Amino acid sequence: MEIHVASTSSRTAECDPIVLRETERVRLVFLPELVKNEANPQACVRGTFVYQRKNANAEWVKSTEYSLSSLKSGEGYQLELRSSELFHLGQSVRSLYELFGQRGIPRGKSVFVKIEAGLARLFKLEQSELREFFEEHSGDATTILSRLLGWLAESPEALARFSELSPSELPSVSALLGLSSLKSALQYWSDNETNDDEEFWQKAFAERAYILSQAFAYPVIVVKDKAYVGGKQFDYRHGKIADFLMAAESTNAALLVELKTPKTPILGPKYRDGVYPFSYELTSAIAQVLNYQRNLSLYFHSLTADTEKRLTIGQTRCLVVAGNSSELSAPGMKESFELQRDRLQGVTVVTYDELFLKLKRFVEIVEPSGKTEL
């Protein structure tokens, strides 16, 4: 509810009409006025009931005024208010009394917004009391924050005021939300590290592309998930679809990502004492992404001719995400895995737990006191 007030002197101020009854052409209003009453400070509202009509310009104007002093003997005037009209009048006038009690006679023209009593009490809480309240009502707090951020995004003036707050007055919301996202990703990994569904992880990384970027030494962005990289024959079959087409943010160099699952074996059966070759599944994934790399090179210009993102291509880097290093428990397994992936040309092999461990270490640097479990 908004209350518009315009001061007419240091002791009086006019307020918006309180509309009690209205038709298309006629309405009954109460015209309230705030007054500074020295004799009785609590009696701070006076007003007049007025019937108004619309003129030719669709403006409300007073009807003909009659003074009660003009009444003749035996005459009278009756103004009946319906119960709903009287209730509305009482509520509106009570708001004016409250406004005067808080602000007195405002100077100039002002607009005041009436808020619910519960919300008003909430605004008066100390920081410790507010924290306790939100901890007890975490669901409501999240909803309020979401709506507040939506309002800030749509209100440039409010956002400008918000940005003027110093770090001592308000911690960085972006930093807090970013840290929360990283912690959420770590919890997501903890809850799903045994999931063996490739589509599940395709969707998970599409929604959290920043996790994949941990595997590269430079900032990268996702250009397209499930990206077509050429290879269709005359019958439009056998097209190559990479799990992710990414790009280096600084140079736009193309990068290809092939996903398996955390349960994908990364080493096969023991060949000799302490010697384990890559598993069939991992070798196949490496062969697959190299095939994508070759097709992207062959069809690069036709694939990127009409795209908004102008990619560059050289020796396209490839990434395979598969398995979990915790499975490398037998003697010689870790050495075998490192020897083989270190000798790969143009293909980086990273396990799921390594990606999330790097994320965990970053969180620990940003928030040293936090305990982040994997």
ABEGO torsion letter per residue (X at the ends): XBBBBBBABAABBBBBBBBABBBAABBBBBBBBBBBBAABAABABBBBBBBBBBBAAGBBBBBBBBBAAABBBGBBBBBBBBAAAAAAAAAAAAAAAAAAAAAEBBBEBBBBBBBBAAAAAAAABBAAAAAAAAAABAAAAAAAAAAAAAAAAABAAAAAAAAABBAAABBBAAAAAAAAAAAAAAAAAAAAAABABAAAAAAAAAABAAAAAAABABBBBBABBGBBAEGBBAAGBGBBBBABBBBBAAAGBBBBBBBBBAABBABBBBABBGBBBBBAAAAAAAAAAAAAAAAAAAAAAAAAAABABBBBBBBBBBBBBBEBAAABABBGAAAAAAAAAAABBGBBBBBAAAAAAAAAAAAAAABAABBBBX
